[in-house]
Amino acid sequence: MNLLKRFLLLTLSMVLAISLAACSNSDKSSSEDAKSGAESEAKTQDLEEKLVIYSTHGEDMLEVVADGFTEKTGVEVEFINLKGELADRVRAEKENPQADIMYGGASSLFITMAEEDLFESTKPSWEESLDAKFKDSEGRWFGVMQTPVVMFYNNEALSEEEAPKSWADLADPKYKDMIVSRDYVSSSQRATIVSLLDYYSSNSSFEEGVEYLKQLDQNTKNYYGSGSLHFQAVGKSEAPISYGVLSSITDNVNNNGMPLTMIDAEEGSIVLTDAIAAIKNSPHPNAAAAFIDYAGSEEVQVKLANEFDRMPTLAEAVKQGPEWMQTPLKEMDINWGNVAKNELEWLNLWDTEIRDSGKDIAE
């Protein structure tokens, strides 16, 4: 009988110990969950109630990104589309910034503006997953999209044999009045012009690059102030040859039924790194840092890739994008540091001494 009592007491003790351990672990887990939730709530509470974005991106895409950020954080987002005036606005407001984020524009522009002390360093959660070529070493800007600029033509107006094969071909007199493009205000047009000048400077001479651009201007029929007018001109064969952002070409082929064919140029296509940065001394710095973390995340990059054909910079996001993104694009060799150093001077040269502004057609 004493042996039985001992066995029962031992069993009871073991059950009690297990029960107490379970309760302890449960309390610990609940405590950790509560702590995590409190930290998350505190982080959200640290954000300002508003965020102002200056951007070159289309409003439809901006709305998707802004709405997603608001849903995630509760922060109200105001975005202002400035196209080619974006950098000038940020520079003009340096002493009293009115916006928090600069979203859109080639990395060469961001390199220059970072050196002008216009951006605040941030450290988004995905930074280490981003290739070094897509970011500033001091965290002042990050590439969140790759924007290929490619040549294309109307395949109902020209055969493949008749179409140009290289960027150099665009200067051939036989293509006079057969080319249209965006106007000087377009950020992609500005980036294309300075990229071509850098390419010629590296592979022949700067002077040859200037002569090339002069002939390209002579062959250009019109410069359009809107993307829709630009593509309509090619689609209707007012001029059958052009160059532009690849995502816009695929959009007009897939959604507007335009007979457009991309040209895999012999020199390669110009692949811009489209960047984002937090503006220094902005009104809402915490919300700005949170927005960069959100806008450059794998989740958002994948969403923009599949809904807007915007090519990601994160390798894992590229894998989840449309089929056309899985084929590596031959890329023109551009020295972006050299572009950044000379961009303002080169753009002024293009605007004042090379292009014929009489060919501009506004919206």
WONOR-V993514 format. One record per helix or strand. SS is the DSSP state (~ for helix, > for strand). FROM is the first residue (numbers start at 1). TO is the last residue. If there is no record, write none. Layout:
ss=<SS:SS>
from=<FROM:FROM>
to=<TO:TO>
This chain:
ss=<~:>:~:>:~:>:~:>:~:~:>:>:~:~:>:~:~:>:~:>:~:>:>:~:~:>:~:~:>:~:~:>>
from=<2:50:59:76:83:101:107:119:127:132:135:142:168:173:179:187:206:220:227:241:246:260:269:285:298:311:315:323:331:336:357:360>
to=<45:55:73:81:92:106:115:120:129:134:135:154:171:175:182:203:219:224:235:245:256:263:279:295:308:311:319:326:331:354:359:361>
